Amino acid sequence: MILILIFLSTMDTTQVNLKIAETDSIYEISYKDSTLLYKAKAIMDTLLETGIKKDEVLWRLSFFCYEIGSTKKDKHEKMEWYEKGKEYGKEAIEANPNNPQAHYWYAANMGSIGKLQGVVHSLFMVGDLKKEANRVLELNPKHAGAHIILGEIYKSLPGFAGGNKNKAAEEFQKAIENDSLYTASYTRLADTYIGMKKYREARKILNKMLALKSYRDPRSFYLSDRKEAYRLLKKIEGKK
């Protein structure tokens, strides 16, 4: 333990940057091995002790908690990880209010908590979620994820509470325009089109995603988005 503390105390910004880069690389291939996600988080846990680039470390911890939470089947386990992710996101914002990723992953975890709690609880979160998503876009106008959060709000809410499928589709389209390799945008847009009975549009956007040769988030594509695309294509098979 003493040796670990001595090692951490001697790390400088360059070394921390290298460790962050290593963690990002580990995450890139984590779809191949589920243990890699926990390995990436463990590195960030260690780096947090250095106090260097605290916001960058904290938002990644928020992100990894979100990803781990999404893999859990048990609702209570999911909730625990999303709550941890939300707290890390909050701490990241406190460390650097101008870090867009800190605001984004704070909001992403918050939104996941709302989904688990149901529509009623989600309604109370709408204002905060919109505020965080819009703050992300203030800091980074090309952030695809922020548009996904806004799109999910319009898609999920009932009409009387501000739900609007057309606005949802617009937000998902903006996400694709901002980052054509962010595959999560495609499946959400396609699902929205299906809800609007725009089957041709849905089929077109799904095939466009499946034709991509590279992905912003390989883990998301291989473990979730590709499967969802094929599921949706099967769902609308034969529909015009």
N, C-alpha and C positions, 0 to 999 in steps of 0.2 A: 504493500500500500504506500509506504514511504517513497519507494522508488518511482511509483506511478505519479505521485504528487510532485516529485522533483522533476520528472520528465515534462509534466504539464506546465510547470512554472518556467521551463526553459524554452517552450515553444514560442515562435514569433509569428507574425502575420503571414509570412510566406509559407511557413510550415502548415499553418491552419488552412490556408488556401489550397495547398496540395492535398490535404486530407479531405477537404470539401469536394474537390475535383474527383478524388478517389471514390468518395461516397456516391457522387452523382453517376459515376461509371458503373458502380455496383448496382445501383437502382436500374440502370438502363437494361441490364440483363437479368433482373430479378424475376422476370416471367418464366425463366428456365428453372429456377430453384427458389422455392418459397422461403427458405432460410435466409436468403440474401437480403430480404427486406429487413429482417431483424438485425442482420449484421450491419446494414447501413445505419439503422437507428442507433445501434450500440456505439458506433463511431461518433455520431453526433452527441450522444450522451456524454462521451468522454471530452469532446471539444468544448462542450458547454462549461466545463470546469475551468477552462483557460480564460473565459471572459472576453476573448478576442472574436471580433465579427459576430457578436452575440445575436443580432437580428437575423443574420444569414443562417446561423445554426438553429435558432428557435423556429424559424418558419419551416425549415426542413423537418424538424421534429414534429411540427404540426401536420405537415404533409404525410410523413410516414405513419403517424397515428391514424390519419384518415384512411390511408391505404390498408393498414392492418385491420382497422375496423370494418372495412368493406369486405374483407375475406371471412369474417366471422359469421356463423350461422345463428348463434344465440343472440337474441335481441339485447340482453343485458350486457353481454360482452361487447357488442357493437357500441352500445351507449357509453360504456366505460372508455373505450378508445377514442370515440368522438369527443367526449368530454375532455380527455387529456389533450387531444388535438386542439380543441377550442382554447384551452388554457395556454398552451404553448403559443398559439396564434396571438392571443391577447398580450402575452409577454413580449412577443416579437414586435408588436405595434408599439408597446411602451418603450422598447429599446430603440426603435426607429420608426416614427409615425409616417415617414415618407417611403417606406418599403412596400411596394404594391403586392408582393408575394405574401407578406405578413397579413395584410388585410384580406387577401384572397383566401388563404387557407383557414383563417379565422372564420370567415363567412361560410366556406365549404363545410367545415365541421359543424357550424351552427345549423346550417340547412339540413344536414344529415340527422342531427338531433331532432329537428322539427318534424322530419318525415317519420321518424320512429315514434314520436309522440302523437302524431295524427294531425288532421286538418286544423282543429281548433287551436292547438298550440302553435302550429305553423303560422296562423293568421297573426299572432302576436309578434312573430319574428319578421314579418314582411318588411316593416319599416327599417329595421336594422340591417336586413340583408340587402335591401336596395341601397341603403346608405353606404355600406361597405363596397358593394359592386361598383357604384358610381365613383367612390373614392379611388378604387383600383384604376378605373378608366381615366380619372384625372391625372394619376401618376404615370400611367402607361396606356395611352389611347388605343394601342394595338393588342391589348390583352384579351385573348379569345375566351379564357375562362370566365371573366367577368360577365361577358355577354351570355354565357351558358347559365350562370346564376340568374340573371334577369329573365332569360327565356324560360327557365324552370319555374320561376315565380308565376309568370303569365300563363304557362301551360297547366300548372298544378292547381291553381286557385279556381274556385267556382266563379261564375260570371259576376255575381252580386258583390264579390270581394275584390274585383279587379282582374279576374282571369280573362285572358283574351288570346285565342289560338293564333290569330293573325300577327299580333305583337310578338308572341312566342317565336313564331317562324322567322320574323324579321331579326330577332336577336340571335337566333341560331345561324341565320345566314350571315350576319355580321361577324360571328365567331369564325366561320369558314373563310370569309373574306380576309380577316385579320391573320389567320393561320390555317392554310389549306392542309397542313399535315396533322392537325389536332383532330383525331378521328372521333372523339366523343361528340363533337358538334354534329357530325353527319347522322349518327343514329338518332339523336334527339330531334333533329329536323325531320328526318324520315318518319319517326313516330308521330310527330305533330301533324305532318301531311296525312298520314293514315287516319288520324282522328278527324281530319277535315275531308276525308274521302278523296284525297288527291293522290290516287294510287300511282299514276304514271310519274308524278314528281318524286314520290317516295322511292320508287324503283330506280329512277335515274340517279338520285343522290346516293343511294346505297351502293349501286354499281360503281359510281365514281369513287367512293371510298375504298371499295375492294380492289380497285385498279391502281391504287397508290403503291409506290415502290418503297417508300420510307415513311416513318411515322414520328411525330413529335414525342409520343410516349409509347414505346413498344409494349410495355407491360399492359397498358390500357387496351391497346389494339388486340394483342394475342389472347389476353385473359377475359376480355369483356366485349369490346366493340365489334370484333369480327363475328363472334358468336351471336351477338344481338342483331347484326346485319343479316345474317343467314336466317335467323328466327323471323325477322320482319319480312324478308323476301318470301319465305314460305307462307306466312300469314296472308299475304296479299296475292299469292299465286293465282292466276286466272282472273283477277279483278282488273277492270279497266278504269 
